Amino acid sequence: EFAGFWTNYKTGGFEYGLARISSLGKLISTRTLTHIKGGNTIARMAWNGTYFGLTWTDGTRNRMVRFGRLDKSGNPVGTVASVTNSTQTSLASLPDIAALKGNFGIVWYERRNNQQDIFFQQYTSTGTKLGSEINISNTSATTTYPRIAASNLNYLVAYSDNRSQGTYQLYARQVSS
């Protein structure tokens, strides 16, 4: 069985949907994910073998990154978590997600204290924060467009960085699970 996830911009904001597809390519079901409110970016999804993990940026003034889980039918499981919790206008954006050993790793870029960095946070399969947030880039240069992938043992976070005097280059960092 497969799943497709999409983002659709409608007047007033984004709408998210999930389609289940059989191994023969037949549509099993579709559903609009109404519990994701106020989204203002494209959301990302990963499957950990039990749940879909979703991450998106909400439409609040602080642009918080959110994390939620769905069962294989697209029903919400547990509560939606705030991945970022900055009280300043932090401008978090472009979250991405990967699954590893049943857990979820989330990356995003965020502007804090006049510096834009890439951050990582891991969550358990039950939706509980695992460990502390990690600043992946930790540079005075502008970093953006993070992506995350998982292997059997670790996460790999790739991102764009302009520390070479305005020329953006690709950087990557391995993060242990």
Protein Blocks (a to p, Z undefined) as FASTA:
>chain_A
ZZdddddddehiacdddddddfkopafbdcddfklghiabdcddddehjaccdddddfbf
kopaddddddfkopaehjdddfblcfbdnkpahiacddeehiacddddddeehiacdddd
dddfkopaehjdddfklpabdcehiaddddfkbccdddddfklgoiacdddddddZZ
